[in-house]
Amino acid sequence: MKVGDLVKLKTAPGPMNSGSTGIIVKIFQKKCWRTQERGPHIDWRKIDPEPHAEVMINKNVLGIPISELEIV
């Protein structure tokens, strides 16, 4: 993925996913603690940064892990 790609979330529609398409405006590295996999007790030393994208959807810019996006 790269800046300018049209993307949408991979997950099923729900409160955080309207199914809308967005455009990537920035790619960056960031740590992301996934409580469903690692539990509620955060230890940032145990994880490495992963690629994220700033995605503009309906005038909002959201930071989303690239692993959660798919190209349209």
C-alpha positions in Angstrom: 0.0 0.0 0.0 1.1 3.5 -0.6 -0.1 7.1 -0.3 -3.0 7.8 -2.7 -4.4 4.2 -2.6 -8.2 3.8 -2.1 -8.8 1.5 0.8 -11.6 0.1 3.1 -11.5 -1.8 6.3 -11.3 -5.6 6.0 -13.7 -6.2 9.0 -17.4 -6.7 8.7 -19.6 -3.6 9.0 -20.2 -2.3 12.5 -20.1 0.8 14.6 -16.4 1.5 13.6 -16.8 0.4 9.9 -19.4 2.0 7.7 -18.0 0.2 4.6 -16.9 3.6 3.3 -13.9 3.9 1.0 -11.0 6.2 2.1 -7.7 7.4 0.7 -4.3 6.9 2.3 -2.7 10.3 3.1 0.3 9.1 5.1 2.1 5.9 6.0 4.0 5.6 9.4 5.2 3.1 12.0 3.4 2.9 15.4 2.9 0.4 18.2 -0.5 -1.2 18.5 -1.6 -3.3 21.5 -4.2 -5.8 20.6 -6.1 -6.6 23.8 -8.0 -9.5 22.2 -4.6 -11.3 21.6 -2.4 -10.0 24.4 -4.8 -9.2 27.2 -5.6 -6.0 29.0 -2.2 -5.4 30.7 -0.1 -3.3 28.3 3.7 -3.7 28.1 5.0 -1.7 25.2 8.4 -3.3 25.5 6.9 -6.6 24.3 5.9 -5.4 20.8 7.5 -3.7 17.8 6.0 -0.9 15.7 4.0 -1.9 12.7 2.9 0.0 9.6 -0.1 2.2 10.0 -1.9 4.5 7.5 -3.7 7.8 8.0 -6.9 7.3 6.0 -9.2 10.2 5.1 -12.8 9.0 5.2 -15.7 11.5 4.9 -13.5 14.5 6.0 -12.1 12.5 9.0 -8.5 11.3 9.2 -8.0 8.0 11.1 -4.9 6.1 12.0 -5.4 2.5 11.1 -3.1 -0.5 11.0 -2.3 -1.5 7.4 -3.1 -5.1 8.3 -6.7 -4.0 8.8 -7.0 -2.4 5.4 -7.6 -3.7 1.9 -7.2 -1.9 -1.4 -10.4 -1.2 -3.4 
